Amino acid sequence: MNINPICNENKCTYQKNSFKARKPEVKIINQVDDYVQEILNKYNAPLENHAKMYGKDIKIAQKENSVFINSGVITSSINLRKMSHARDFYRGIVDNLRVNSEIEKNGLKKSLEKLI
């Protein structure tokens, strides 16, 4: 929501701070199962903070047992059956953010090597 200026007889007062709704940095594409949703609920605040720090939006999608994470050029996936702990899921998202933020500086090839 934007705040419009108040104008009286050709004098307008603008507010310095416009109030806008906060857009979420973590977006779920399609639907995810209950397990993934619970993990996202648990780690939502730290993930939002990481996304703000890196200046990226995180998009998460799921197809069967694979969860796809995209925060830029590189999309990574996590196999839920091979995951041993919920921290692995969180760490995969943070690694994707880090690698996508380093692409401009290091190049795509070096960034991909860090992720693999």
CYANA upper distance limits for C-alpha pairs under 8 A (distance plus 0.5 A):
  1 MET  CA     19 PHE  CA      6.86
  1 MET  CA     20 LYS  CA      5.36
  1 MET  CA     21 ALA  CA      6.72
  2 ASN  CA     18 SER  CA      6.50
  2 ASN  CA     19 PHE  CA      6.41
  2 ASN  CA     20 LYS  CA      6.36
  3 ILE  CA     15 GLN  CA      8.20
  3 ILE  CA     18 SER  CA      6.26
  3 ILE  CA     19 PHE  CA      6.98
  4 ASN  CA     14 TYR  CA      8.09
  5 PRO  CA     12 CYS  CA      6.63
  5 PRO  CA     13 THR  CA      6.21
  5 PRO  CA     14 TYR  CA      5.39
  5 PRO  CA     15 GLN  CA      7.49
  6 ILE  CA     12 CYS  CA      6.04
  6 ILE  CA     13 THR  CA      6.10
  6 ILE  CA     14 TYR  CA      7.50
  7 CYS  CA     11 LYS  CA      5.98
  7 CYS  CA     12 CYS  CA      4.71
  7 CYS  CA     13 THR  CA      7.10
  8 ASN  CA     12 CYS  CA      6.97
 24 PRO  CA     48 GLU  CA      7.96
 24 PRO  CA     57 ASP  CA      8.47
 25 GLU  CA     48 GLU  CA      6.24
 25 GLU  CA     51 ALA  CA      6.57
 25 GLU  CA     52 LYS  CA      7.78
 25 GLU  CA     56 LYS  CA      7.67
 25 GLU  CA     57 ASP  CA      5.12
 25 GLU  CA     58 ILE  CA      6.35
 26 VAL  CA     44 ASN  CA      8.29
 26 VAL  CA     47 LEU  CA      7.85
 26 VAL  CA     48 GLU  CA      7.00
 26 VAL  CA     51 ALA  CA      8.25
 26 VAL  CA     57 ASP  CA      6.64
 26 VAL  CA     58 ILE  CA      5.23
 26 VAL  CA     59 LYS  CA      6.57
 26 VAL  CA     60 ILE  CA      7.99
 27 LYS  CA     57 ASP  CA      8.02
 27 LYS  CA     58 ILE  CA      6.55
 27 LYS  CA     59 LYS  CA      5.37
 27 LYS  CA     60 ILE  CA      6.70
 28 ILE  CA     32 VAL  CA      8.11
 28 ILE  CA     59 LYS  CA      6.34
 28 ILE  CA     60 ILE  CA      5.36
 28 ILE  CA     61 ALA  CA      6.52
 29 ILE  CA     59 LYS  CA      7.10
 29 ILE  CA     60 ILE  CA      6.33
 29 ILE  CA     61 ALA  CA      5.48
 29 ILE  CA     62 GLN  CA      8.46
 30 ASN  CA     61 ALA  CA      6.95
 30 ASN  CA     62 GLN  CA      8.21
 31 GLN  CA     61 ALA  CA      7.57
 31 GLN  CA     62 GLN  CA      7.42
 32 VAL  CA     36 VAL  CA      6.66
 32 VAL  CA     37 GLN  CA      6.86
 32 VAL  CA     61 ALA  CA      7.31
 32 VAL  CA     62 GLN  CA      6.07
 33 ASP  CA     37 GLN  CA      6.76
 33 ASP  CA     62 GLN  CA      8.48
 34 ASP  CA     38 GLU  CA      6.58
 35 TYR  CA     39 ILE  CA      6.90
 36 VAL  CA     40 LEU  CA      6.66
 37 GLN  CA     41 ASN  CA      6.59
 38 GLU  CA     42 LYS  CA      6.67
 39 ILE  CA     43 TYR  CA      6.71
 39 ILE  CA     86 ALA  CA      7.06
 39 ILE  CA     89 PHE  CA      8.44
 40 LEU  CA     44 ASN  CA      5.89
 43 TYR  CA     47 LEU  CA      6.60
 43 TYR  CA     90 TYR  CA      7.54
 44 ASN  CA     48 GLU  CA      6.56
 45 ALA  CA     49 ASN  CA      6.78
 46 PRO  CA     50 HIS  CA      6.71
 47 LEU  CA     51 ALA  CA      6.60
 47 LEU  CA     90 TYR  CA      8.33
 47 LEU  CA     93 ILE  CA      8.45
 47 LEU  CA     94 VAL  CA      7.95
 48 GLU  CA     52 LYS  CA      6.72
 49 ASN  CA     53 MET  CA      6.69
 50 HIS  CA     54 TYR  CA      6.72
 50 HIS  CA     94 VAL  CA      7.69
 50 HIS  CA     97 LEU  CA      8.35
 51 ALA  CA     55 GLY  CA      6.25
 51 ALA  CA     56 LYS  CA      5.71
 51 ALA  CA     57 ASP  CA      6.57
 51 ALA  CA     58 ILE  CA      7.46
 51 ALA  CA     97 LEU  CA      7.69
 52 LYS  CA     56 LYS  CA      7.12
 54 TYR  CA     97 LEU  CA      7.49
 54 TYR  CA     98 ARG  CA      7.94
 54 TYR  CA    101 SER  CA      7.01
 56 LYS  CA     71 SER  CA      6.50
 56 LYS  CA     72 GLY  CA      7.85
 56 LYS  CA     97 LEU  CA      7.77
 56 LYS  CA    101 SER  CA      8.47
 57 ASP  CA     71 SER  CA      6.07
 57 ASP  CA     72 GLY  CA      8.43
 58 ILE  CA     69 ILE  CA      7.41
 58 ILE  CA     70 ASN  CA      6.32
 58 ILE  CA     71 SER  CA      5.16
 58 ILE  CA     97 LEU  CA      8.26
 59 LYS  CA     69 ILE  CA      6.32
 59 LYS  CA     70 ASN  CA      5.63
 59 LYS  CA     71 SER  CA      6.75
 60 ILE  CA     67 VAL  CA      7.46
 60 ILE  CA     68 PHE  CA      6.18
 60 ILE  CA     69 ILE  CA      5.33
 60 ILE  CA     70 ASN  CA      7.08
 61 ALA  CA     67 VAL  CA      6.26
 61 ALA  CA     68 PHE  CA      5.66
 61 ALA  CA     69 ILE  CA      7.26
 62 GLN  CA     66 SER  CA      6.29
 62 GLN  CA     67 VAL  CA      4.87
 62 GLN  CA     68 PHE  CA      6.52
 63 LYS  CA     67 VAL  CA      6.97
 65 ASN  CA     79 ASN  CA      6.31
 65 ASN  CA     80 LEU  CA      5.87
 65 ASN  CA     81 ARG  CA      7.21
 66 SER  CA     77 SER  CA      6.82
 66 SER  CA     78 ILE  CA      6.07
 66 SER  CA     79 ASN  CA      5.10
 66 SER  CA     80 LEU  CA      6.55
 67 VAL  CA     77 SER  CA      5.93
 67 VAL  CA     78 ILE  CA      5.69
 67 VAL  CA     79 ASN  CA      7.02
 67 VAL  CA     80 LEU  CA      7.78
 68 PHE  CA     75 THR  CA      7.15
 68 PHE  CA     76 SER  CA      6.25
 68 PHE  CA     77 SER  CA      4.86
 68 PHE  CA     78 ILE  CA      7.05
 69 ILE  CA     75 THR  CA      6.06
 69 ILE  CA     76 SER  CA      5.79
 69 ILE  CA     77 SER  CA      6.54
 69 ILE  CA     93 ILE  CA      6.97
 69 ILE  CA     96 ASN  CA      7.66
 70 ASN  CA     74 ILE  CA      6.89
 70 ASN  CA     75 THR  CA      5.00
 70 ASN  CA     76 SER  CA      7.09
 70 ASN  CA     96 ASN  CA      7.61
 71 SER  CA     75 THR  CA      7.70
 71 SER  CA     96 ASN  CA      7.22
 71 SER  CA     97 LEU  CA      6.36
 71 SER  CA    100 ASN  CA      7.04
 72 GLY  CA     97 LEU  CA      8.40
 72 GLY  CA    100 ASN  CA      6.08
 72 GLY  CA    101 SER  CA      8.44
 73 VAL  CA    100 ASN  CA      6.90
 74 ILE  CA     96 ASN  CA      7.84
 74 ILE  CA     99 VAL  CA      8.37
 74 ILE  CA    100 ASN  CA      6.79
 74 ILE  CA    112 LEU  CA      8.39
 75 THR  CA     96 ASN  CA      7.89
 76 SER  CA     92 GLY  CA      8.36
 76 SER  CA     96 ASN  CA      7.11
 78 ILE  CA     83 MET  CA      8.08
 78 ILE  CA     89 PHE  CA      7.56
 78 ILE  CA     92 GLY  CA      7.73
 79 ASN  CA     83 MET  CA      6.93
 83 MET  CA     88 ASP  CA      6.94
 83 MET  CA     89 PHE  CA      7.90
 84 SER  CA     88 ASP  CA      7.58
 85 HIS  CA     89 PHE  CA      7.94
 86 ALA  CA     90 TYR  CA      7.09
 87 ARG  CA     91 ARG  CA      6.39
 88 ASP  CA     92 GLY  CA      6.55
 89 PHE  CA     93 ILE  CA      7.03
 90 TYR  CA     94 VAL  CA      6.88
 91 ARG  CA     95 ASP  CA      6.52
 92 GLY  CA     96 ASN  CA      6.71
 93 ILE  CA     97 LEU  CA      6.87
 94 VAL  CA     98 ARG  CA      6.70
 95 ASP  CA     99 VAL  CA      6.59
 95 ASP  CA    115 LEU  CA      7.45
 96 ASN  CA    100 ASN  CA      6.60
 96 ASN  CA    115 LEU  CA      7.87
 97 LEU  CA    101 SER  CA      6.70
 98 ARG  CA    102 GLU  CA      6.89
 99 VAL  CA    103 ILE  CA      6.99
 99 VAL  CA    111 SER  CA      6.03
 99 VAL  CA    112 LEU  CA      7.83
 99 VAL  CA    114 LYS  CA      7.76
 99 VAL  CA    115 LEU  CA      7.27
100 ASN  CA    111 SER  CA      8.02
102 GLU  CA    106 ASN  CA      6.35
102 GLU  CA    107 GLY  CA      7.94
102 GLU  CA    111 SER  CA      7.05
103 ILE  CA    107 GLY  CA      5.24
103 ILE  CA    108 LEU  CA      5.81
103 ILE  CA    111 SER  CA      6.37
104 GLU  CA    108 LEU  CA      8.29
106 ASN  CA    110 LYS  CA      6.53
106 ASN  CA    111 SER  CA      6.88
107 GLY  CA    111 SER  CA      6.77
108 LEU  CA    112 LEU  CA      6.58
109 LYS  CA    113 GLU  CA      6.86
110 LYS  CA    114 LYS  CA      7.10
111 SER  CA    115 LEU  CA      7.16
112 LEU  CA    116 ILE  CA      6.79
